[in-house]
């Protein structure tokens, strides 16, 4: 999946990169180890917003459609 991040959501255990409005967009979900790796690279919830990214992972259908990411290398920043 590739697109511009509209919003970054977080719970205690999971972070979400949301690519559209609730219920009609898609998102990428990942655990704290991936989030910490992004932080080490200098990314924050504010700086991720608006970035064009490509994510690879396991597709999980539902509302919204979701890609489950298990490694930071599965997130690529497009130019």
PyMOL Python script that loads the backbone (N, CA, C, O; Angstrom):
from pymol import cmd

cmd.read_pdbstr("""\
ATOM      1  N   UNK A   1       0.849  -1.166   0.000  1.00  0.00           N
ATOM      2  CA  UNK A   1       0.000   0.000   0.000  1.00  0.00           C
ATOM      3  C   UNK A   1       0.894   1.227   0.000  1.00  0.00           C
ATOM      4  O   UNK A   1       1.949   1.236   0.634  1.00  0.00           O
ATOM      5  N   UNK A   2       0.469   2.262  -0.713  1.00  0.00           N
ATOM      6  CA  UNK A   2       1.216   3.507  -0.740  1.00  0.00           C
ATOM      7  C   UNK A   2       0.246   4.668  -0.675  1.00  0.00           C
ATOM      8  O   UNK A   2      -0.839   4.611  -1.253  1.00  0.00           O
ATOM      9  N   UNK A   3       0.635   5.726   0.029  1.00  0.00           N
ATOM     10  CA  UNK A   3      -0.197   6.913   0.094  1.00  0.00           C
ATOM     11  C   UNK A   3       0.354   7.932   1.067  1.00  0.00           C
ATOM     12  O   UNK A   3       1.391   7.724   1.697  1.00  0.00           O
ATOM     13  N   UNK A   4      -0.365   9.042   1.175  1.00  0.00           N
ATOM     14  CA  UNK A   4      -0.001  10.094   2.114  1.00  0.00           C
ATOM     15  C   UNK A   4      -0.647   9.826   3.460  1.00  0.00           C
ATOM     16  O   UNK A   4      -1.824   9.476   3.535  1.00  0.00           O
ATOM     17  N   UNK A   5       0.124   9.990   4.514  1.00  0.00           N
ATOM     18  CA  UNK A   5      -0.384   9.768   5.858  1.00  0.00           C
ATOM     19  C   UNK A   5      -1.249  10.956   6.262  1.00  0.00           C
ATOM     20  O   UNK A   5      -0.777  12.093   6.303  1.00  0.00           O
ATOM     21  N   UNK A   6      -2.501  10.689   6.558  1.00  0.00           N
ATOM     22  CA  UNK A   6      -3.433  11.735   6.977  1.00  0.00           C
ATOM     23  C   UNK A   6      -3.371  11.962   8.491  1.00  0.00           C
ATOM     24  O   UNK A   6      -3.538  13.082   8.974  1.00  0.00           O
ATOM     25  N   UNK A   7      -3.126  10.871   9.229  1.00  0.00           N
ATOM     26  CA  UNK A   7      -3.164  10.940  10.690  1.00  0.00           C
ATOM     27  C   UNK A   7      -2.342   9.790  11.251  1.00  0.00           C
ATOM     28  O   UNK A   7      -2.274   8.717  10.653  1.00  0.00           O
ATOM     29  N   UNK A   8      -1.723  10.017  12.393  1.00  0.00           N
ATOM     30  CA  UNK A   8      -1.007   8.960  13.102  1.00  0.00           C
ATOM     31  C   UNK A   8      -1.740   8.726  14.413  1.00  0.00           C
ATOM     32  O   UNK A   8      -1.874   9.643  15.223  1.00  0.00           O
ATOM     33  N   UNK A   9      -2.209   7.517  14.622  1.00  0.00           N
ATOM     34  CA  UNK A   9      -2.908   7.171  15.849  1.00  0.00           C
ATOM     35  C   UNK A   9      -2.066   6.229  16.689  1.00  0.00           C
ATOM     36  O   UNK A   9      -1.277   5.446  16.161  1.00  0.00           O
ATOM     37  N   UNK A  10      -2.239   6.310  18.008  1.00  0.00           N
ATOM     38  CA  UNK A  10      -1.468   5.440  18.888  1.00  0.00           C
ATOM     39  C   UNK A  10      -2.315   4.976  20.070  1.00  0.00           C
ATOM     40  O   UNK A  10      -3.123   5.722  20.623  1.00  0.00           O
ATOM     41  N   UNK A  11      -2.097   3.722  20.431  1.00  0.00           N
ATOM     42  CA  UNK A  11      -2.597   3.175  21.681  1.00  0.00           C
ATOM     43  C   UNK A  11      -1.372   2.731  22.460  1.00  0.00           C
ATOM     44  O   UNK A  11      -0.247   2.974  22.024  1.00  0.00           O
ATOM     45  N   UNK A  12      -1.563   2.094  23.589  1.00  0.00           N
ATOM     46  CA  UNK A  12      -0.403   1.626  24.368  1.00  0.00           C
ATOM     47  C   UNK A  12       0.468   0.646  23.599  1.00  0.00           C
ATOM     48  O   UNK A  12       1.694   0.676  23.707  1.00  0.00           O
ATOM     49  N   UNK A  13      -0.167  -0.219  22.825  1.00  0.00           N
ATOM     50  CA  UNK A  13       0.577  -1.302  22.173  1.00  0.00           C
ATOM     51  C   UNK A  13       0.741  -1.149  20.672  1.00  0.00           C
ATOM     52  O   UNK A  13       1.619  -1.781  20.085  1.00  0.00           O
ATOM     53  N   UNK A  14      -0.084  -0.325  20.034  1.00  0.00           N
ATOM     54  CA  UNK A  14      -0.111  -0.274  18.582  1.00  0.00           C
ATOM     55  C   UNK A  14      -0.127   1.159  18.071  1.00  0.00           C
ATOM     56  O   UNK A  14      -0.743   2.042  18.668  1.00  0.00           O
ATOM     57  N   UNK A  15       0.559   1.372  16.959  1.00  0.00           N
ATOM     58  CA  UNK A  15       0.502   2.653  16.254  1.00  0.00           C
ATOM     59  C   UNK A  15      -0.131   2.410  14.891  1.00  0.00           C
ATOM     60  O   UNK A  15      -0.026   1.317  14.335  1.00  0.00           O
ATOM     61  N   UNK A  16      -0.787   3.433  14.358  1.00  0.00           N
ATOM     62  CA  UNK A  16      -1.487   3.327  13.079  1.00  0.00           C
ATOM     63  C   UNK A  16      -1.135   4.513  12.209  1.00  0.00           C
ATOM     64  O   UNK A  16      -1.189   5.658  12.658  1.00  0.00           O
ATOM     65  N   UNK A  17      -0.777   4.246  10.968  1.00  0.00           N
ATOM     66  CA  UNK A  17      -0.621   5.281   9.963  1.00  0.00           C
ATOM     67  C   UNK A  17      -1.908   5.239   9.140  1.00  0.00           C
ATOM     68  O   UNK A  17      -2.156   4.271   8.421  1.00  0.00           O
ATOM     69  N   UNK A  18      -2.713   6.273   9.246  1.00  0.00           N
ATOM     70  CA  UNK A  18      -4.004   6.307   8.565  1.00  0.00           C
ATOM     71  C   UNK A  18      -3.892   7.057   7.248  1.00  0.00           C
ATOM     72  O   UNK A  18      -3.383   8.177   7.196  1.00  0.00           O
ATOM     73  N   UNK A  19      -4.381   6.418   6.172  1.00  0.00           N
ATOM     74  CA  UNK A  19      -4.267   6.953   4.830  1.00  0.00           C
ATOM     75  C   UNK A  19      -5.557   7.553   4.304  1.00  0.00           C
ATOM     76  O   UNK A  19      -5.641   7.868   3.117  1.00  0.00           O
ATOM     77  N   UNK A  20      -6.555   7.720   5.138  1.00  0.00           N
ATOM     78  CA  UNK A  20      -7.816   8.305   4.686  1.00  0.00           C
ATOM     79  C   UNK A  20      -8.756   8.481   5.859  1.00  0.00           C
ATOM     80  O   UNK A  20      -8.381   8.254   7.010  1.00  0.00           O
ATOM     81  N   UNK A  21      -9.963   8.882   5.565  1.00  0.00           N
ATOM     82  CA  UNK A  21     -10.965   9.095   6.600  1.00  0.00           C
ATOM     83  C   UNK A  21     -11.366   7.763   7.238  1.00  0.00           C
ATOM     84  O   UNK A  21     -11.253   6.702   6.625  1.00  0.00           O
ATOM     85  N   UNK A  22     -11.827   7.847   8.461  1.00  0.00           N
ATOM     86  CA  UNK A  22     -12.276   6.640   9.157  1.00  0.00           C
ATOM     87  C   UNK A  22     -13.331   5.901   8.351  1.00  0.00           C
ATOM     88  O   UNK A  22     -14.149   6.508   7.661  1.00  0.00           O
ATOM     89  N   UNK A  23     -13.295   4.614   8.450  1.00  0.00           N
ATOM     90  CA  UNK A  23     -14.232   3.688   7.818  1.00  0.00           C
ATOM     91  C   UNK A  23     -14.101   3.590   6.304  1.00  0.00           C
ATOM     92  O   UNK A  23     -14.599   2.624   5.725  1.00  0.00           O
ATOM     93  N   UNK A  24     -13.456   4.543   5.636  1.00  0.00           N
ATOM     94  CA  UNK A  24     -13.337   4.439   4.178  1.00  0.00           C
ATOM     95  C   UNK A  24     -11.884   4.433   3.715  1.00  0.00           C
ATOM     96  O   UNK A  24     -11.602   4.086   2.568  1.00  0.00           O
ATOM     97  N   UNK A  25     -10.970   4.811   4.589  1.00  0.00           N
ATOM     98  CA  UNK A  25      -9.557   4.816   4.228  1.00  0.00           C
ATOM     99  C   UNK A  25      -8.918   3.483   4.551  1.00  0.00           C
ATOM    100  O   UNK A  25      -9.606   2.485   4.764  1.00  0.00           O
ATOM    101  N   UNK A  26      -7.614   3.475   4.585  1.00  0.00           N
ATOM    102  CA  UNK A  26      -6.845   2.287   4.933  1.00  0.00           C
ATOM    103  C   UNK A  26      -5.797   2.709   5.951  1.00  0.00           C
ATOM    104  O   UNK A  26      -5.515   3.897   6.107  1.00  0.00           O
ATOM    105  N   UNK A  27      -5.225   1.738   6.637  1.00  0.00           N
ATOM    106  CA  UNK A  27      -4.199   2.072   7.610  1.00  0.00           C
ATOM    107  C   UNK A  27      -3.135   0.984   7.671  1.00  0.00           C
ATOM    108  O   UNK A  27      -3.349  -0.152   7.246  1.00  0.00           O
ATOM    109  N   UNK A  28      -1.987   1.367   8.211  1.00  0.00           N
ATOM    110  CA  UNK A  28      -0.912   0.426   8.497  1.00  0.00           C
ATOM    111  C   UNK A  28      -0.787   0.364  10.010  1.00  0.00           C
ATOM    112  O   UNK A  28      -0.747   1.404  10.668  1.00  0.00           O
ATOM    113  N   UNK A  29      -0.725  -0.816  10.563  1.00  0.00           N
ATOM    114  CA  UNK A  29      -0.648  -0.988  12.010  1.00  0.00           C
ATOM    115  C   UNK A  29       0.638  -1.723  12.376  1.00  0.00           C
ATOM    116  O   UNK A  29       1.056  -2.654  11.687  1.00  0.00           O
ATOM    117  N   UNK A  30       1.257  -1.286  13.476  1.00  0.00           N
ATOM    118  CA  UNK A  30       2.485  -1.925  13.930  1.00  0.00           C
ATOM    119  C   UNK A  30       2.661  -1.714  15.415  1.00  0.00           C
ATOM    120  O   UNK A  30       2.080  -0.800  15.999  1.00  0.00           O
ATOM    121  N   UNK A  31       3.473  -2.574  16.027  1.00  0.00           N
ATOM    122  CA  UNK A  31       3.715  -2.545  17.466  1.00  0.00           C
ATOM    123  C   UNK A  31       4.795  -1.559  17.877  1.00  0.00           C
ATOM    124  O   UNK A  31       5.384  -0.876  17.039  1.00  0.00           O
ATOM    125  N   UNK A  32       5.044  -1.494  19.170  1.00  0.00           N
ATOM    126  CA  UNK A  32       5.996  -0.546  19.734  1.00  0.00           C
ATOM    127  C   UNK A  32       7.423  -0.713  19.220  1.00  0.00           C
ATOM    128  O   UNK A  32       8.103   0.300  19.060  1.00  0.00           O
ATOM    129  N   UNK A  33       7.924  -1.917  18.949  1.00  0.00           N
ATOM    130  CA  UNK A  33       9.292  -2.008  18.424  1.00  0.00           C
ATOM    131  C   UNK A  33       9.475  -1.246  17.107  1.00  0.00           C
ATOM    132  O   UNK A  33      10.511  -0.614  16.899  1.00  0.00           O
ATOM    133  N   UNK A  34       8.490  -1.302  16.228  1.00  0.00           N
ATOM    134  CA  UNK A  34       8.573  -0.574  14.961  1.00  0.00           C
ATOM    135  C   UNK A  34       8.482   0.928  15.234  1.00  0.00           C
ATOM    136  O   UNK A  34       9.218   1.712  14.635  1.00  0.00           O
ATOM    137  N   UNK A  35       7.583   1.330  16.134  1.00  0.00           N
ATOM    138  CA  UNK A  35       7.456   2.755  16.473  1.00  0.00           C
ATOM    139  C   UNK A  35       8.768   3.294  17.044  1.00  0.00           C
ATOM    140  O   UNK A  35       9.202   4.383  16.666  1.00  0.00           O
ATOM    141  N   UNK A  36       9.393   2.558  17.933  1.00  0.00           N
ATOM    142  CA  UNK A  36      10.668   3.001  18.514  1.00  0.00           C
ATOM    143  C   UNK A  36      11.749   3.135  17.444  1.00  0.00           C
ATOM    144  O   UNK A  36      12.570   4.051  17.501  1.00  0.00           O
ATOM    145  N   UNK A  37      11.749   2.226  16.470  1.00  0.00           N
ATOM    146  CA  UNK A  37      12.715   2.310  15.376  1.00  0.00           C
ATOM    147  C   UNK A  37      12.469   3.568  14.538  1.00  0.00           C
ATOM    148  O   UNK A  37      13.422   4.219  14.112  1.00  0.00           O
ATOM    149  N   UNK A  38      11.205   3.914  14.298  1.00  0.00           N
ATOM    150  CA  UNK A  38      10.893   5.146  13.573  1.00  0.00           C
ATOM    151  C   UNK A  38      11.361   6.371  14.358  1.00  0.00           C
ATOM    152  O   UNK A  38      11.901   7.315  13.781  1.00  0.00           O
ATOM    153  N   UNK A  39      11.154   6.350  15.662  1.00  0.00           N
ATOM    154  CA  UNK A  39      11.605   7.462  16.509  1.00  0.00           C
ATOM    155  C   UNK A  39      13.125   7.605  16.461  1.00  0.00           C
ATOM    156  O   UNK A  39      13.642   8.721  16.422  1.00  0.00           O
ATOM    157  N   UNK A  40      13.834   6.490  16.463  1.00  0.00           N
ATOM    158  CA  UNK A  40      15.300   6.554  16.372  1.00  0.00           C
ATOM    159  C   UNK A  40      15.756   7.178  15.050  1.00  0.00           C
ATOM    160  O   UNK A  40      16.842   7.751  14.965  1.00  0.00           O
ATOM    161  N   UNK A  41      14.919   7.059  14.033  1.00  0.00           N
ATOM    162  CA  UNK A  41      15.221   7.671  12.742  1.00  0.00           C
ATOM    163  C   UNK A  41      14.802   9.143  12.699  1.00  0.00           C
ATOM    164  O   UNK A  41      15.015   9.821  11.694  1.00  0.00           O
ATOM    165  N   UNK A  42      14.207   9.634  13.787  1.00  0.00           N
ATOM    166  CA  UNK A  42      13.831  11.041  13.878  1.00  0.00           C
ATOM    167  C   UNK A  42      12.378  11.357  13.568  1.00  0.00           C
ATOM    168  O   UNK A  42      12.002  12.528  13.513  1.00  0.00           O
ATOM    169  N   UNK A  43      11.557  10.343  13.366  1.00  0.00           N
ATOM    170  CA  UNK A  43      10.155  10.571  13.030  1.00  0.00           C
ATOM    171  C   UNK A  43       9.309  10.734  14.285  1.00  0.00           C
ATOM    172  O   UNK A  43       9.554  10.080  15.299  1.00  0.00           O
ATOM    173  N   UNK A  44       8.311  11.611  14.209  1.00  0.00           N
ATOM    174  CA  UNK A  44       7.334  11.819  15.285  1.00  0.00           C
ATOM    175  C   UNK A  44       5.941  11.756  14.671  1.00  0.00           C
ATOM    176  O   UNK A  44       5.802  11.677  13.450  1.00  0.00           O
ATOM    177  N   UNK A  45       4.922  11.792  15.505  1.00  0.00           N
ATOM    178  CA  UNK A  45       3.560  11.801  14.962  1.00  0.00           C
ATOM    179  C   UNK A  45       3.336  13.029  14.089  1.00  0.00           C
ATOM    180  O   UNK A  45       2.610  12.957  13.097  1.00  0.00           O
ATOM    181  N   UNK A  46       3.944  14.147  14.441  1.00  0.00           N
ATOM    182  CA  UNK A  46       3.772  15.374  13.657  1.00  0.00           C
ATOM    183  C   UNK A  46       4.530  15.330  12.335  1.00  0.00           C
ATOM    184  O   UNK A  46       4.000  15.759  11.310  1.00  0.00           O
ATOM    185  N   UNK A  47       5.764  14.818  12.339  1.00  0.00           N
ATOM    186  CA  UNK A  47       6.550  14.824  11.106  1.00  0.00           C
ATOM    187  C   UNK A  47       6.120  13.734  10.124  1.00  0.00           C
ATOM    188  O   UNK A  47       6.391  13.845   8.928  1.00  0.00           O
ATOM    189  N   UNK A  48       5.461  12.694  10.604  1.00  0.00           N
ATOM    190  CA  UNK A  48       4.967  11.649   9.711  1.00  0.00           C
ATOM    191  C   UNK A  48       3.754  12.107   8.921  1.00  0.00           C
ATOM    192  O   UNK A  48       3.542  11.666   7.791  1.00  0.00           O
ATOM    193  N   UNK A  49       2.959  12.987   9.507  1.00  0.00           N
ATOM    194  CA  UNK A  49       1.739  13.463   8.856  1.00  0.00           C
ATOM    195  C   UNK A  49       2.081  14.132   7.524  1.00  0.00           C
ATOM    196  O   UNK A  49       2.943  15.009   7.461  1.00  0.00           O
ATOM    197  N   UNK A  50       1.399  13.709   6.470  1.00  0.00           N
ATOM    198  CA  UNK A  50       1.609  14.273   5.149  1.00  0.00           C
ATOM    199  C   UNK A  50       2.688  13.574   4.334  1.00  0.00           C
ATOM    200  O   UNK A  50       2.811  13.824   3.135  1.00  0.00           O
ATOM    201  N   UNK A  51       3.470  12.704   4.962  1.00  0.00           N
ATOM    202  CA  UNK A  51       4.521  11.983   4.247  1.00  0.00           C
ATOM    203  C   UNK A  51       3.916  10.935   3.317  1.00  0.00           C
ATOM    204  O   UNK A  51       2.909  10.307   3.644  1.00  0.00           O
ATOM    205  N   UNK A  52       4.537  10.758   2.166  1.00  0.00           N
ATOM    206  CA  UNK A  52       4.120   9.721   1.235  1.00  0.00           C
ATOM    207  C   UNK A  52       4.957   8.487   1.544  1.00  0.00           C
ATOM    208  O   UNK A  52       6.182   8.515   1.426  1.00  0.00           O
ATOM    209  N   UNK A  53       4.292   7.401   1.942  1.00  0.00           N
ATOM    210  CA  UNK A  53       5.010   6.184   2.312  1.00  0.00           C
ATOM    211  C   UNK A  53       4.436   4.978   1.589  1.00  0.00           C
ATOM    212  O   UNK A  53       3.283   4.967   1.159  1.00  0.00           O
ATOM    213  N   UNK A  54       5.278   3.970   1.472  1.00  0.00           N
ATOM    214  CA  UNK A  54       4.865   2.656   0.964  1.00  0.00           C
ATOM    215  C   UNK A  54       5.084   1.675   2.103  1.00  0.00           C
ATOM    216  O   UNK A  54       6.154   1.648   2.711  1.00  0.00           O
ATOM    217  N   UNK A  55       4.064   0.868   2.392  1.00  0.00           N
ATOM    218  CA  UNK A  55       4.189  -0.134   3.457  1.00  0.00           C
ATOM    219  C   UNK A  55       3.931  -1.514   2.884  1.00  0.00           C
ATOM    220  O   UNK A  55       3.094  -1.700   2.001  1.00  0.00           O
ATOM    221  N   UNK A  56       4.676  -2.478   3.413  1.00  0.00           N
ATOM    222  CA  UNK A  56       4.497  -3.880   3.046  1.00  0.00           C
ATOM    223  C   UNK A  56       4.173  -4.649   4.313  1.00  0.00           C
ATOM    224  O   UNK A  56       4.729  -4.376   5.377  1.00  0.00           O
ATOM    225  N   UNK A  57       3.281  -5.599   4.194  1.00  0.00           N
ATOM    226  CA  UNK A  57       2.933  -6.407   5.343  1.00  0.00           C
ATOM    227  C   UNK A  57       1.790  -7.341   4.997  1.00  0.00           C
ATOM    228  O   UNK A  57       1.514  -7.601   3.826  1.00  0.00           O
ATOM    229  N   UNK A  58       1.144  -7.832   6.009  1.00  0.00           N
ATOM    230  CA  UNK A  58       0.032  -8.767   5.850  1.00  0.00           C
ATOM    231  C   UNK A  58      -1.270  -7.979   5.810  1.00  0.00           C
ATOM    232  O   UNK A  58      -1.558  -7.206   6.725  1.00  0.00           O
ATOM    233  N   UNK A  59      -2.061  -8.170   4.753  1.00  0.00           N
ATOM    234  CA  UNK A  59      -3.336  -7.473   4.619  1.00  0.00           C
ATOM    235  C   UNK A  59      -4.357  -8.068   5.582  1.00  0.00           C
ATOM    236  O   UNK A  59      -4.481  -9.285   5.717  1.00  0.00           O
ATOM    237  N   UNK A  60      -5.075  -7.182   6.239  1.00  0.00           N
ATOM    238  CA  UNK A  60      -6.138  -7.576   7.151  1.00  0.00           C
ATOM    239  C   UNK A  60      -7.391  -6.831   6.720  1.00  0.00           C
ATOM    240  O   UNK A  60      -7.470  -5.612   6.875  1.00  0.00           O
ATOM    241  N   UNK A  61      -8.372  -7.548   6.182  1.00  0.00           N
ATOM    242  CA  UNK A  61      -9.579  -6.897   5.702  1.00  0.00           C
ATOM    243  C   UNK A  61     -10.482  -6.515   6.855  1.00  0.00           C
ATOM    244  O   UNK A  61     -10.495  -7.168   7.898  1.00  0.00           O
ATOM    245  N   UNK A  62     -11.213  -5.482   6.658  1.00  0.00           N
ATOM    246  CA  UNK A  62     -12.136  -4.973   7.656  1.00  0.00           C
ATOM    247  C   UNK A  62     -12.378  -3.512   7.373  1.00  0.00           C
ATOM    248  O   UNK A  62     -12.098  -3.024   6.278  1.00  0.00           O
ATOM    249  N   UNK A  63     -12.887  -2.831   8.337  1.00  0.00           N
ATOM    250  CA  UNK A  63     -13.120  -1.388   8.221  1.00  0.00           C
ATOM    251  C   UNK A  63     -12.318  -0.681   9.276  1.00  0.00           C
ATOM    252  O   UNK A  63     -12.658  -0.793  10.454  1.00  0.00           O
ATOM    253  N   UNK A  64     -11.287   0.030   8.935  1.00  0.00           N
ATOM    254  CA  UNK A  64     -10.735   0.182   7.597  1.00  0.00           C
ATOM    255  C   UNK A  64      -9.865  -1.007   7.220  1.00  0.00           C
ATOM    256  O   UNK A  64      -9.489  -1.805   8.078  1.00  0.00           O
ATOM    257  N   UNK A  65      -9.549  -1.124   5.941  1.00  0.00           N
ATOM    258  CA  UNK A  65      -8.598  -2.135   5.497  1.00  0.00           C
ATOM    259  C   UNK A  65      -7.267  -1.818   6.163  1.00  0.00           C
ATOM    260  O   UNK A  65      -6.929  -0.649   6.350  1.00  0.00           O
ATOM    261  N   UNK A  66      -6.518  -2.837   6.518  1.00  0.00           N
ATOM    262  CA  UNK A  66      -5.303  -2.617   7.304  1.00  0.00           C
ATOM    263  C   UNK A  66      -4.180  -3.507   6.802  1.00  0.00           C
ATOM    264  O   UNK A  66      -4.403  -4.648   6.397  1.00  0.00           O
ATOM    265  N   UNK A  67      -2.973  -2.968   6.835  1.00  0.00           N
ATOM    266  CA  UNK A  67      -1.764  -3.743   6.565  1.00  0.00           C
ATOM    267  C   UNK A  67      -1.015  -3.848   7.884  1.00  0.00           C
ATOM    268  O   UNK A  67      -0.708  -2.832   8.508  1.00  0.00           O
ATOM    269  N   UNK A  68      -0.720  -5.066   8.309  1.00  0.00           N
ATOM    270  CA  UNK A  68       0.003  -5.305   9.552  1.00  0.00           C
ATOM    271  C   UNK A  68       1.491  -5.367   9.247  1.00  0.00           C
ATOM    272  O   UNK A  68       1.942  -6.231   8.494  1.00  0.00           O
ATOM    273  N   UNK A  69       2.250  -4.449   9.834  1.00  0.00           N
ATOM    274  CA  UNK A  69       3.680  -4.299   9.569  1.00  0.00           C
ATOM    275  C   UNK A  69       4.457  -4.850  10.752  1.00  0.00           C
ATOM    276  O   UNK A  69       4.147  -4.530  11.899  1.00  0.00           O
ATOM    277  N   UNK A  70       5.470  -5.681  10.487  1.00  0.00           N
ATOM    278  CA  UNK A  70       6.225  -6.264  11.606  1.00  0.00           C
ATOM    279  C   UNK A  70       7.679  -5.814  11.674  1.00  0.00           C
ATOM    280  O   UNK A  70       8.409  -6.223  12.577  1.00  0.00           O
ATOM    281  N   UNK A  71       8.115  -4.971  10.722  1.00  0.00           N
ATOM    282  CA  UNK A  71       9.502  -4.516  10.745  1.00  0.00           C
ATOM    283  C   UNK A  71       9.590  -3.130  10.118  1.00  0.00           C
ATOM    284  O   UNK A  71       8.896  -2.838   9.144  1.00  0.00           O
ATOM    285  N   UNK A  72      10.437  -2.284  10.674  1.00  0.00           N
ATOM    286  CA  UNK A  72      10.558  -0.915  10.155  1.00  0.00           C
ATOM    287  C   UNK A  72      11.036  -0.902   8.706  1.00  0.00           C
ATOM    288  O   UNK A  72      10.753   0.053   7.983  1.00  0.00           O
ATOM    289  N   UNK A  73      11.738  -1.916   8.270  1.00  0.00           N
ATOM    290  CA  UNK A  73      12.201  -1.965   6.882  1.00  0.00           C
ATOM    291  C   UNK A  73      11.038  -2.146   5.899  1.00  0.00           C
ATOM    292  O   UNK A  73      11.226  -2.003   4.691  1.00  0.00           O
ATOM    293  N   UNK A  74       9.856  -2.455   6.396  1.00  0.00           N
ATOM    294  CA  UNK A  74       8.667  -2.592   5.558  1.00  0.00           C
ATOM    295  C   UNK A  74       7.989  -1.251   5.295  1.00  0.00           C
ATOM    296  O   UNK A  74       6.981  -1.191   4.590  1.00  0.00           O
ATOM    297  N   UNK A  75       8.540  -0.172   5.861  1.00  0.00           N
ATOM    298  CA  UNK A  75       8.022   1.174   5.650  1.00  0.00           C
ATOM    299  C   UNK A  75       9.045   1.950   4.851  1.00  0.00           C
ATOM    300  O   UNK A  75      10.161   2.172   5.322  1.00  0.00           O
ATOM    301  N   UNK A  76       8.682   2.367   3.646  1.00  0.00           N
ATOM    302  CA  UNK A  76       9.589   3.086   2.766  1.00  0.00           C
ATOM    303  C   UNK A  76       9.020   4.471   2.502  1.00  0.00           C
ATOM    304  O   UNK A  76       7.842   4.606   2.172  1.00  0.00           O
ATOM    305  N   UNK A  77       9.834   5.483   2.644  1.00  0.00           N
ATOM    306  CA  UNK A  77       9.405   6.860   2.405  1.00  0.00           C
ATOM    307  C   UNK A  77       9.644   7.204   0.952  1.00  0.00           C
ATOM    308  O   UNK A  77      10.774   7.148   0.467  1.00  0.00           O
ATOM    309  N   UNK A  78       8.565   7.565   0.251  1.00  0.00           N
ATOM    310  CA  UNK A  78       8.649   7.922  -1.168  1.00  0.00           C
ATOM    311  C   UNK A  78       9.130   9.363  -1.297  1.00  0.00           C
ATOM    312  O   UNK A  78       8.975  10.167  -0.377  1.00  0.00           O
ATOM    313  N   UNK A  79       9.702   9.671  -2.426  1.00  0.00           N
ATOM    314  CA  UNK A  79      10.185  11.041  -2.668  1.00  0.00           C
ATOM    315  C   UNK A  79       9.240  11.810  -3.544  1.00  0.00           C
ATOM    316  O   UNK A  79       9.491  12.977  -3.848  1.00  0.00           O
TER     317      UNK A  79
END
""", "prot")
cmd.dss("prot")
cmd.show_as("cartoon", "prot")
cmd.util.cbc("prot")
cmd.orient("prot")
